[in-house]
Amino acid sequence: MNPQAVESPLSQSATFLVLSATDNPDASKTIRSTLSSIADITKNISIRHQSANLSCTVGIGSSAWDRLTKLPRPNELHPFKEFKGSKHTAVSTPGDIFFHIRSERRDMAFEFERQLMDRLGDAVKLEDETVGFRYFDTRDVLGFVDGTANPVGPDVKDSVLITAQDDSTAVGGSYVVVQKYLHDLKAWKTLKTEQQEAIIGRTKLDNIELDDADEGQQQSHKSLATIEDEGGSEHDILRDNMPFGSPAQGEFGTYFIGYSKKLWVIEKMLERMFVGVPPGMHDRILNYSKAVTGSTFFVPSADFLAAQPHNYLGQLNVTFGADTGRSDRPSHHVNSVFGDVMSDRSLAISLTITSKPRRVYNLYPLPNTLQINHTMSNAGITKNSRPKRKNRPRPLPPDVTARNLAIEKQRRGELKEDFLELARLLPDLANTRRLTKVLIVNKSIKHVKQQRELSIAAASDMQEVVDQNHQLVAEVNALRAQIGGPSMPQAQAKLLTPAMAQLAETKNHIFGTFPAGFGDNWAEEYSQVQHETTHGMGFSPDNSCAPPALQTDVNITPDTIQSSLETTPGSAPVSAYQEPQVNFNLCLNTAAEPSFPFPDLLGLSHSYLDDPSMESFWTQGVVDEGSAWVSGLSGSDVLSSVFPE
């Protein structure tokens, strides 16, 4: 699933908005509708200033999750856990919905919040609103650099985004904890710089890390906020803290916001800070900073938010189109199934298929038609139901797997170093707090374009200087000839150096257009796949995009259910070569007779088909050896579904 913009770089301005649902009868409906519109609101406002990088991340609290989704909670989602030490307390405060609005311009964040609250209306009430700002070189109002320990590059996703291995019900999501701290700045300023540095664990001016105290001694904030598991592995969180305040009112604070794929990491950090290690030796920064709010939320995927107007029917975590033992073939995942029971007693089913290809070779050409089938039953699994074919994974030998993992780890490390080296060559990134690949690439493109423009301008100026030099040399030689005659030595014009000659050629550089796009030798693979496809179906680069929604109406009656448990509403073309994270939205509409009871089971199946003759083999669960590498869902997979009355 596509995650929300959790990884967005720290912006110049941010609004932290915590809301609670009201008792309005339509509150849940209004909130769900608004959440599904977040992407549209962001896009519509961003048109005004696209360089403002407007984004909004939405979190849902545990009680609101139950009311809005009626789904099992993600594994670690629960209300904010209060930590009470001998002197300080991490308080728990209400909050159902959290909005983290980020922008380089304050007016863009303001406009987003205005439109957001207009849509929500009386469905919510305000619990807390805090407007933060970037303070110099990402410092807090205490004067220290904040967020130094944040993960960078690919480590951000590894630390923040939940995978299927972590929690299959929360893929693409994250947990976020927010706290509002008020600082006693007057008391803080009475401390010497050395005392402040000992409390924080870093030097104030140049942010150099200080040595940890011995075990059993008073620990710094840096040490207490560093979390390791029982095996000694360190776990990072992504902080997007921002200062806030009003000097006229004497209010100075820091809004703590931490994203993590594992909620226990942040909770353990807070426990160490407020209770102390050992207990009683709390984080001394709390003597000057008071937590006045505390809330926990789950940040679902962007796909989940977009589907909020619909009723969640079930979730499929299956893989097809890829051998689980082969990492060089594309994989497709059917994630969540949403649907609505319409007023005409029809059930509209919408499922999202996310394509996540790995390295694609032409050894295993695929037909490019994906067949989605569905079944409806009010009697459970009948005698006509077919058992699922057992998966036949073909895992690689352990030594091969270990070698591949080592190679991939080395490749990622080298790529990371290359990106960092590139970032060090870009002046615009000198003061950047957290680097991302997208940021480095975009800044690189901008830098190269600017340098080319400057080089062309410098080449033009250099040509003028060279022309003037030749003219002056000619005048000098003419003057020498008048004064000294032919015997007078002639001046020579300065020859172009290799650097000057290269600069002069800047405007003549030839750049490629790359009509084949980006990929691993696409033209050759495309040609060979087209030639080797046994079914006579070729791939076209023009089909490398999501197909239009598939709308099919099939009339379901009790006779139909009894005679044939499975119906085939249609198919849609899906290219085997897809860009990562491309979503396919296929909608299947099934109408039931008014007298027919609503089903309590929903079955879905899929197959790759290019001619009707293959359908009977697939729906009977028979897969020939040539298709044996297809893994995941086969035949019919029945999901328990809850339908509203």
N, C-alpha and C positions, 0 to 999 in steps of 0.2 A: 504494500500500500504506500501511497505517496505521503510522506510525513508533512506536518505543518512546518512553518518557517522558523523552527527552533534554532537553526544554525545561523540565522541572519547576524551579520556583524554588529557590534555595538554602535548605536546611532548617536546623533547629537542630542536627540530628545526622545523621551518615552513617556507613555501614560500607563499607569498600573491601575486597573479598574476591577474592583471586587464587588459583585452583586449577589443578591439573594432573591429567589423566586417568591412572589407574593401568593396570596390565596385566591387570586383571580381564577375563575373556572377555565379560562382560555390561556393561562400563563404558560403551561407546558407547550401547547401548540405554537404560541407566539415565539417562545424561546427557540424551539426546534426549527421553526421557519427562518428565524434570524440567523441562527448558527449556519444553516445551509447557504446563506447569502453572503457570508464573510468574504469569500473569494471575489464575488461580483462587486461588493462595496469597495474592496481594495483596488480592483482593476479600474472602476469608474473614477475614483478619486485620483489614482496614480497618473491618469492621463494629463492632469493639470501640470504636474512636475514629475516626470518619470525619473529624474536623477535624485529625487528625494528618498527613494528606496523604502516606500511605505510598506509595512507588513503588520500583520496581527496574528498572534498566537492565542488560541482559546483553550482554557482548561475547565474541566467539569469536576465539581466536588462529588464526594461519595453518595450523599443523600440525593443530590440532583441527578446523578447517574442512574439511580434506581428509578426515579420518577420519569426521566426523559427517555431513557432507552429501554427500560424493563429487561435489561440483559444482566447476566452475571458480571459482577465487578471484576476489573483487572485484579490480578493476584494480590497486589500490595496496596490497592486503593482503600483508604480509610480516612476518617477525620484526622485533622492535625493532632499529633501526639504532644501533649503538654509535658514539658520537662521542668521539674521544680528542684532547684538546688538549695543549698543552705542559705543563700543570699539573693539569688536571682531566679526568675521564672520565665521560661519561653511560653507565653500565653497562647491559648487557642481562641480564635475569634470566628464568627460566622462567615460563610461564603459559599455560594452554590456555583457561580460562574466567574471565571477570571479572564480578563482580556489584557494581553501584553501588546500594546500598540507602539510601534517603533517607526521613526522617520528622521531624516536629516533636517526636516523643517517642522517647526512647532505648529504652523498653521495646518499642515496636512494631517497631523495627528489629531488636532482639534476638530477638523472637519469630519474625520472618520468617527470620532467619538460622538459628534453631534448626530450624524446619520444613524449610528448604531442605537443611540438612546431613543431616537424618534421611532425606530422600528420596534424596540422592546416596549416602550410605553409603560403602562401600569402593570406589566407582567413581572417587573423586577423592582427592587428597592436598593438604594446605594448603601454599601457597607464601608467602602473606603475608596478614595480617589487620590492618587499621588502622581504628580508630574515631576519626572526626573530630568536631569540634564548631564551632559558630559562635561566634566570639570578638568580643564587643562589636559595633561597627558594621562587621562583615565585615573585621576586621583580621587579619593574621597575627601570629605570636608575636614577629616583629621589630618590630611596632608600626605597620606601614603598612597602609593600606586595600588589599585584594586584589581583583582582578577588575574594576577600573575600566573597562578597555577592552573589556569584553564587549559584543557586539551586543545591541540591544534591539528589541522589537516585531517587525515582519515580517523584519527583518534577521537574526534568529536562525535562522529556517528557511533563508534564503538562504545562510547561512554554514555550517550544520551538516548539513542533509539532502541526500542525493544524489538528483538528478533523473535522468530517462531520458536527458537530454542529456549528463549527466556520465558515467554508467555504467548501461547498460540492464539489467545483471545485478544491480545493487545498489540499485535504486530504494527510497527510504524509509529507507535505512540511513545509517550514519555511521561514521567512524573515531574511536577514542579511544586516547589515549596516557596512561599513568599512570607516575608516578615518586614515590618516597618520599625526601624530603630531610630530613636531620638538621642542625640548626643549632648552631653554637658560640655560644651566647647570651652567654657570659661575654666572649668576644673581641669580639662585636658591640657590647656595651655600653661597651667602652672607647673607641669612636668617638664623636666629637662629633656632635650632631644634624645639623649642616651636612654632615659627611662622609657620614653615612648617607643623607641626601637626595640627595647627588651620585651615590651608587651606585645608588639606586633610580630617580631621575629625577623625583621628586615630593616636595612638602613633607610632613612627617610629620603635622603637626597637622590641616591642612585639605585635604590631598590635591590641592594645586594642581600642575599639570604644569610642570616646568622646561624651559627651552630646551634643544634638542639641541646636543651638542658639534659642532664643525666636523669635516668629513670628515678621517679620518686620526688624529683625536684619540681619547682614551679615551671610549667610549660608555657611557651609563647602561643599566641593566636595561630600562627602558622603551623605549629606542631599539632595543636589540638584539632585543627581543621583538616589535617592529613589523615585519611582513613585507609587502613589496611585490613584485609580479611585474615582468617586464621592461618592461611598459607603464606602470609607475608606479601601478597600482591596488593599494590596500591590501586584504589578506585578513585577516578576523577569525576568531578561534576562540572557542569558548565554554568558559570556565574555571569549574570548580566546586571550586576548591581549598579545603581545610579544614585548620586547625591540628590537631595532635594532640600528645600528650606525657604525661610523668609527672614533675612537679617533684621528687618524692621520689627518683626514679632519675636525675634530671638529664637527662631526655630531652625535647627540644623539637624539633618538626618541622612541616613543611608537606607535605601530600599533594597533589601536582600531578595534576590530571586535566583533559585538554583534548579537547573534541569538535570535529571538523571534517569537512566533506565532502571535503576534500582533504588527504590525509596529508602530502604534501610541505610544506605550510605549517608544520606543527608540527615536522617534521624540519629544515627550514631555520632555524626559530627556535632549536632546540637546537644546531644547528651554529654559529650566530652566537654563542650564549652560551658554548659550551665551547671552540670553536676560536678564535673572536674575529674582529672586523672592525676593522682588518685582522688576519690570523692572528697570534696572540700576545697580542692585547688582548682577553682573555676577559672575561666578565661578572664584575665584582668581587664580586658577591653570592656567587659560588661559593667565595670565600676563607673564607666563614663558613657555607656550606651544602653538604653532601655528598650526592650522589645515591647511594642504596644499592639501589634497584630501578629497573627500566625494562622496560615491556612495551607491546606494541601489539595492539589488538583491533579487529575489525569488529563494529559494532552493527547487526544485521539488523533488518528491520521486525518489528512485533508479529505480523503475519500469518504471517511466516516461522517465528517461534518457535512459534506455536500449532500449526503443521503438522508439527513435528519428528517425531512418532511415525510419520509416513508417509514413503514413499520418493518422492523428487523425480523426476518424470517429464520435466519440461521447463518452459519458460517462454514465455508468449505476451505480447508487448508490442504489442498491437493496439488500435486505437480504432474503435469503431463507434457508430452513433447520433449522429454529429456530422460536419459538414463541416469539414475541416481549415482551410478558408478562412474559416469563420464562427465568431466567438467568442461568438455569442449563442445557441448551441444546446447542449444537454446532451451530455456525452460519457461513455462507459463504457469501462473498461479491463479486459480479462482479463489478470491478472497471472501467477500461477504455477499449475501443475497438479501436484497430488500424487496418489499412488495407492499401493495395496498389492496384492501378489499374495497372494490368500487361500489357505488350505489346500485348498480345493475347486477350485483352479486358476481362480478367478474374479479378475478385475481390477477393483478398486474405484477409480474415478476421482473426485476431488474438485477442483473449480476454484472460485476465488473471484473474483467480479466486483465491482469497486469503482465506485460511481457518484460521479462528480465533476461535477455540473452547473455550468454557468456561468449567465449570465442567460438565463432561459427566456422566450421569447415564444410566442404562440399562432399564429404564421404557419405552422408546420410540425407539425401534430398527429401523434403517433405511435401506432400500435397498442400496446397495453400487454401484449403477450405476447412473451417472449423465447424463441426456440427454440434449444436447444443440441443439436447433433448430434455424434456421434463415430464414428470408424471404426477398425478394427483390421486390420492386415495383416502377414503374415510374408513377404511377397514384394516388399516395396517398393512403388513406384508402378507400378500396372498400366495396361494400356491403357484400363481403365474410369475411371481417375482423370481428373479434369478440371483443367485449368490454372486458376490463380487469375486472377480478373478484375483487370486493371490498375487501380490507383487513379487516380481522376480528380480530383485536387485543383484547386480553383479559388481560388488565392491572391488576396488583395486587392492593389490597386495599391500600390506602395511608399509613395507620399505618404499614402495613407489609413492604411496600417499605422503609419507614423511618427507621424501625428497621433493615432491611437488610443493608441499607446504613451505619447505625451506626456501625453494626457489622463489615462490610468490612473496614470502616475507622479505627476502633480499631485494626483489624487484620493487616492492612498495617502499622499502627503506631508501633505495637509490632514487626513486621518483620523488620521495619527500625531500631528500637533500637537494635534488635538482630544483624543485619549486622554491625551497628556501634560498638557494643560491640566486635564483632569478629574482626573488623578492628583495634580496640585498642590493641588487643593481637598480632598484626603482626608488628614486627619491620620495615619491608620493607615499610610499609605504613605511617611511622611516619611523613614524609615530603611531603606526597601526597597532592596536592592542591584540587583536586576534586575526591571524591570517586564514584565508580560505583559498582553495584552488581557483574558484570563480573570480574572487577579488584579484588574485595575482594575474590571472589571464587577462581580465578586463583592463587592469592597470598597465599590463605589458603592451596590449594593443594600443591603448591611448598613448603610452610613452613612445612606441615605435612610430606612430603616425606623427606625433609632435616632432620627434627627432628628424623624420624625413622632411617635414615642412621646413624645419630650421636648416637642414642640410641644403635643401634647394635654394632657400634664401641666401645662405652663406655662399653657395656656389655662384649665384648671380652677382653677389657683392665681390667675390674673388675675381670673377671675370672682368668686372669694371676696373679693379685694381691692376690686373694684368694688362688690360688695354692701356690704362694710364701709364703704366711702367714702360710699355713699348713706345708710347708716344713721347715720353720724357727722354728715353734713350735715343730716339731718333733726333729730337731737338738738340740734345747734348752733342751727339756726333756731328750734326750740321754746324753747331757753334765751334766745335773743335776744328773742323775743316776750314772754317773761315779764318780762325786765328793761327793755326799751326800748319795748315796745308795737309797734304797727303801723309806726311810723316807723323802726324799726331795720331796716337793710338785711339782706336775706336772702343767705346763702351759696349758691353754685351748685356742684352736683356736676361733677367734671371729665368732660368728654366723651371718648369713646373716639377715639383717634387712628386714622388709616387702618391703621397697623401693628398696633395692638391689635385692630382689627376683623378684619383678615386672620388674625391668630392665633386669634381666637375661632372662625373658620370652618373651622379645620383638621379638626375631627372630622366636618364635613359634606361633606368632599371626596368626589367620586364617581370611582371608578376603573373602567376598562374591563376586560372579561374576555377579549376578543379570541379568540372561538371559532374564527376562521379561521386562527389561528396566525400565524407570521411568514413574510413573503415579499413578492414584488412583485405586489401586488393580486391575490392568489390567487383570490378569489371571482370576479372578472371573468374572469380567464384560464381558470379551471376551467369556467365557464359557456360561454365562447366555444369552447374546445377541444371540449367535449362536443357543441356544436352543429355545429362544422365538421368533425368526424371523419368521413371518407368511408366508413369501415368500420362505422359504427354502434356503435363501442365508446367509451364515455366513461371518464373518469378519476374516481376517487374518492379523497378525502383519506385514507380509511381504508386504502387500498392503498399509502400512502407508507411502507411498512415492508418489511423483508426478508421474502420469502416463506419458508415452511418448506422444509426440504431436499427435493429431488426425488429419490425413490428409484425406479429402474426396472430391471427384470431383462430382459435380452435374451439369448437363447441363440445363440452364435456357433459355426458349424461351417465346415469347409472349403468346403462347397457355398455357404454364405451369403457367404463372402468372395469366391468366384469370381463368383457371380451378381450380387451387389450390394455394392460396397465400403462403402457408407454405410448406417447404420441410424439410425432416429429414435426414441430411447427415450421422449421426452416433452417437455413444455414446462412453464414456470412463469410466473405473472403477475409482471410487473415494471412498476411505474409509471414514467412518464417524468419525473415530478416527484419528485426524491429530495433528501433532505438530503445535504450533502457527506460523503464518507467512509463511506457506508452500504455494508456488505458483504452480498453475496448468496452463500450457500454452496449449491451444487447438486451433488449426488452422483449419479453415473451408475454403475451396477453392470452389468458384462457378464461372463457366465459362458462359459467355453470348455470343449469336450469334453476328457476326460482325454488322449485321443490327439492332440489338436491342439497343435502347438508354440506356445510363447509368442510373441507378436508382438514384432517389433523396431521397429515404427513405430506411432505413434499419430496419428490425424488428428482435428482438431476443426473444426467449422464452426458458424456461428451465422446466425440470420436473425430478423427481426421478422415474425411470422405471426399472423394472426387467423382464417384459414380454410385448410383443406387445399388449396384450389385454388392457393394461392400457393406451396406447397412445391415443386412440380415446377419452377417458374420459377427459384426461388432455388437449389435444389440443382444445377440445370444451369448456374448462374452467370449467368443472364439477369436483369438488373435493369432495370425500366422507368424511364422518365424521371422519374416521380413519386418514385421511390426512389433516384434517382441521387446524392443527397447523402449516402447511407450510404457510409462509407469504412472501410477497414481490412480485416478478414478476410472473404473471400467464398468461396463454394464449399467447398473443403476445404483445410485447411492441415495439412501433415504434419510432425510433430515426431519427431526421433530420440529414442528413449527407452531407458534402460538399466534392465533388470529384473533383480532378484536371482535367483540360482539357486535 
